[in-house]
Structures are given as structure tokens and as C-alpha cells.
């Protein structure tokens, strides 16, 4: 989860930068759930297979990770995205 101060983020798959300070307020909290990281200059946290994270008003209110977490590779994530017809 990110919160103010917001800065720039450069997308991985496009030569585009987004200045999040122009589209957010100092009170905003932002979480993005994605199959793979979307930006190159930010820290991304990978969820484990069968991990649950619940948000309320931008805050994590519950998190449950398997005792022995297993993580997908980027290739496995892309395979799932293609199977449900998401453009990658």
C-alpha cells in the first residue's frame, strides 16, 4: 500500500511516467493488485498462492498466508493472464 507523499512511477511496458501526486490527495491510500509488477521504480510485494489480504479504507485489515508459502513465477502469472484473455 502506498500513501502520501506520492511521486512518479514509470511503467514497465511503455515509456510513460505517471505523477501520482497530481491524481491523489495527501489523505489517499493506494493499493494495486496485479499479476505482475507494473512499474520499474517502485517496490512490489508478491502474494503467495492461496494468500488472502483484505483491505478497508485502504488499510490492510486481515492477512492470511499459508504456513509454507509458494510463489508463482512471472511465466506462470502470464500464463494465467493469457488463459483468461487479458492482454499482456
N, C-alpha and C positions, 0 to 999 in steps of 0.2 A: 504494500500500500504506500502511496505517495501522498504527501501533504505539503503545504507551503513551506518554504518558497519553491515555486515551480520554475523550471528553466527550460532550456531547449532539449529536444530529443531528435536524433537523426535516424530515419527509417533505414532498416537493413536492405530492403529490396528496391529502394528508389532513392535518387539523390534529392531528398526532400527533408527539410528540417521543420519541426513544429515548435513554436514558442508557447508552451503551456501556460505561461504567466498571462498571456493575452486572452485565454479562453477559460480561465479559472479564477476563483476568488481566494483570498487568504484563508477562508474557512473550509474550502473544499478538501475532500479526501478522494483519491482516485485509485481504483484497482482495476486492472485489465487481466482477464482470463483468456489465454491464447494457447494454441497447440505448441507454438514455438515462439521464442523471443522476437519482438517486432522492431526493436531499436538496438543500435550498437553502442550507445554511450550511457546506458543505464544498467542497473543490476536487476536481473530477473531471477525469481525463485521458482524452481520446478516443483510441481506437485507430484507425489508418488502415485502409483497405480492404487486405486481404491482409497485415496486420501480425501477427506471431507474438510472443507473450510466454509464457514458460514459468516456472512457479513451483515451488520446492521448499522445503518447510517455511516457507512464507510469504514467501520471498525470491525476487526475480527472478533466475533463473539463465541465461536466454537471452532475447534480444530481437532481432528482425529486422524492420526496417521497410523498405518499398520505397524506392528512391532518390528517387523523386518521389512522396511520399505523397499520397493522395486521401482526403478525409474525407466521410462521409455527412452529409447534413442531418438534423435531427430528424425531418422529414417522411418521409425515406427510411427511417430506422430504425423509425418507427411503421408504415410500410407493410409492412416485413419482419415485424415482430411480428404484425401482423394476418394476414398470409399464412400463418403457422404457428399461428394460432388462439390467440395469447397475449392475455389481456385487457389492454387499455391504457386 
